[in-house]
Amino acid sequence: MTRRSARHNAGVPDLELPTNLVREMAEYDAPDAPRRTWLADLPAVVETVSREWLLDVGRPFQPGGVTSWTAPARTAVGERVVLKIGWRHDEALHEADGLAAWNGEGAVRLLAHRVLDHTTALLLEACEPGTLAHCRDASPVSTY
């Protein structure tokens, strides 16, 4: 799949999926499972939030997760960010709230979020593996 941009494409071509998501759905989801409805709507959701947040979205991270589609992106001013489109399920209902509460202290910063039906879209600061997430107000952890 080639890189596409909401600013350059009128529609979303077939959306590349992470291999873990494809495998999980093939093995465990019935044809009428809620996650399949989320997956069917995924290309339109990526297009909607990419246009709204003026993002140039890349290919999804591989092998990816099993309940979200996550990809690197760039804003209109060239800032590196990450777009995460998640299936709304019990364990993820408050992910945006948690990230907002942390506000970048020990976790990635939540830049924006949006709820669309059975989907939560998160715009996150990009982080590189191996980069420490510092907590300014963290107390030392005692060990016994």
N, C-alpha and C positions, 0 to 999 in steps of 0.2 A: 504494500500500500504506500502510496506517496503521501508526503506531508500535504495537509490541506489547511486552508485558513477560512474562517467564517467570513473574513473580509473579502476573500477571493472566490469562494464557491457559493453558488446559490443554493445547492442542496448537499446533502451528505451522501457520498457513495457508500458502498458496503463498508461497514465499520470493522476494522480489525479487532479481534477479540483476544484477550490473554488466554494462553493454553490451559491454565488451571480452571478458569471459568468454563470453558468449553467442556473440559473433561468432567467437571463436577456436575454440570447440567445433564450431560449424556448419561452419567452413571446413576444419578439420584433423583432428578426432577421428572415428574410425570408431565405429559403434554399440556395439562391445564394448571401447572404449578404457578404460583404468584411470581416467582423469579423469572419465568418465561415471558410473562406479560411485561415485566420490567425490561427484559432484554429486547423485546420487540420494539419498545419505545426508546431504547437507548440512542440510536442514531439521531432522532429528532431532539432529544434532550441535549446531546452534545452540541448539536447545531444551535439550539436556542441559547444556551449559556455562553457558548463561544462568541456568538454575535453580541449578546448583551454585555459581556465582559471584554469584548474586542481582543480575542485570543487567536493566536496562530497555534494550533494544536498538533502535536506530533503523534507518533505511533505509541500505543500503550506499552507500559512496562511489562516485560515478560519475565517469568511465566505468569505474573499477576496473581491476584487473589481470587476468591470464589464468590464474593458478594459485591464487588465493585469493579469499575473500569477506571484506571488511573493512568494518566499520560503527562509527559512534560509539555509545557506550553510557554509562549512568550506573549507579553502584553503588547499593546500598541506602541509603548515606549521602549520595548525591547527587554523588559525585566523578565527574568526566568522565574516561572511559577509552575505549579502542578495542579492539574484539574482532576478531581476525583468525583466520579458519578457513582453513587452507591444505592443499592437496593435497600429500601426502608424495611428493616426488620428489628425485632425487639432489642438485639444487642447493639444496634447502631443508631437508635432513635435520638440519642443525646450526644452524638459525636461532636457536632458543631458547638453545642453548649459547652462541652468539656474543653475543646480547643480554645474557645473564646475566653473561658475562665483562666486557662493557663496563659493566654496572651503571649505566646512565644517563650515563656519561661520553662525550659525543659521539654518543650514540644514545638513542633512547627507552628508558625503563626497562621491563624485563620484570617485570610484577607477578605473573603466574602462567602456567603452561602445562600442557597435557595432551595426551597422544598417545592417539588412538582409532583403531585399525586403520590405515587409509590417510590419516589426517587428523591435523594438528597444530593445536591451538587455543592461541592466544596472547592473553593479556590484557595490554595495553600502556598506558602512560601516554599521555594525549592530548597532542599538540603542535600548535601553530598554525603554518601556513606563515609564514615570515619570522622565526620565533623562533630565535635562535641556540642550538645545543646546545654548551654550554661544556665544555671539558676542563680540569679543575683542574690536572692534572699534565702537560699537553701542553707539549712543547718547541717553540720557534719553528721553522718550516720555513725552511731556507735556500734561496735561489734563486740561480741563476747567471746 
